Amino acid sequence: MPSTYDPTGVQYYEIPSFTFVSGATIPIKVAYRSYNSSSSKAVCIPTCYGGRINTTLTFNQDNGALSSHHVIVIAMLGNGESSSPSNTPDFPKKLDYRDCIRAQYELLAKHIGIRGLDAVIGFSMAGQQAYYWASMYPSFVKNAVVICGSARTSGHNYAFLEGPKTALLNSTDYADGGYKAKGIKPLRGLRAFGRAYCAWLTSGAWFRERQWERSLGFQSVEDYISNTMEKSFEEWDAEDVLILARMWQAGDVGTTRDDGSYEKALEGIEARMLVMPGRTDQYFAVADSEVEVGLLREGKLAVIESVWGHAAGGGGSEVDAKWMDGRIRDFLG
């Protein structure tokens, strides 16, 4: 882990033999943090792409929507905290959301002793995990909140991810995956990944309003790019970055069914669902969320009206974070 990593409160649960969807079987560990464990109402919050346990928005601060809940933040497989290519020998080349949810379920049910979740709440890739949770364990999940996520990754979203992925894969220091044998870290490739990712994270309106200056205090767009997106991905292992991006691209809740039907998977979800897309999110479109809510038995749509694009759902704006907290409070009652 990087020198800036915050391990506060992080614990690990070891699963001696875990079989992945790919067929590989290895021992794994699942990293998590538990807050307010004496509460009878449990909420699971998985990490998002680029997220760590202690950078995850938990809505459990003083008077927050989850301040009276037992909140368990779980690092999804591949993020560098739980088992990942960077820290686990013979880690599979392919990772599936179903692997993540099965590992999280074992942690909660077998280790912590949770008998059911009042809610699963997730942003971005964690929002996709919330859909998988509700589909895979219907009797275990009472409510689910999807923030800037989708039940199936769209073609547009898939294509966006090809840009930063290709920037990393074709960098000279990545060396077609041979960088570890050379004893180097592909910083040039990781910076290129962050630079290609940058414009997609917020929105055109965000740049037009010069939020990089007004809200973040940077002197120029270049100053913002080099000191945020480039630096944030410098801290990651290249194979972790890539395996998670590929899992994101393959996201489709239909894979939880034998017939592969995305529509039937959504129609079969029993949990109450609050779906909160961002109006200016360039990854997960409001139109896609509208379709998904229309297929759910008990789905409610609440659009985040913000110029912060995808970042609105991760707490990039305090105003948006407070708005989401209020919607979650109302939804969970």
RAPETA-V483285 format. One record per helix or strand. SS is the DSSP state (alpha for helix, beta for strand). FROM is the first residue (numbers start at 1). TO is the last residue. If there is no record, write none. Layout:
<<SS;FROM;TO> <SS;FROM;TO>>
//
This chain:
<<beta;11;19> <beta;25;35> <beta;42;46> <alpha;53;55> <beta;70;74> <alpha;97;112> <beta;117;117> <beta;119;123> <alpha;125;136> <beta;141;141> <beta;143;147> <beta;152;152> <alpha;155;169> <alpha;175;177> <alpha;187;201> <alpha;204;208> <alpha;211;214> <alpha;221;234> <alpha;238;249> <beta;252;252> <alpha;253;256> <alpha;262;267> <beta;272;276> <beta;278;278> <alpha;286;295> <beta;299;301> <beta;304;304> <alpha;309;314> <alpha;318;332>>
//
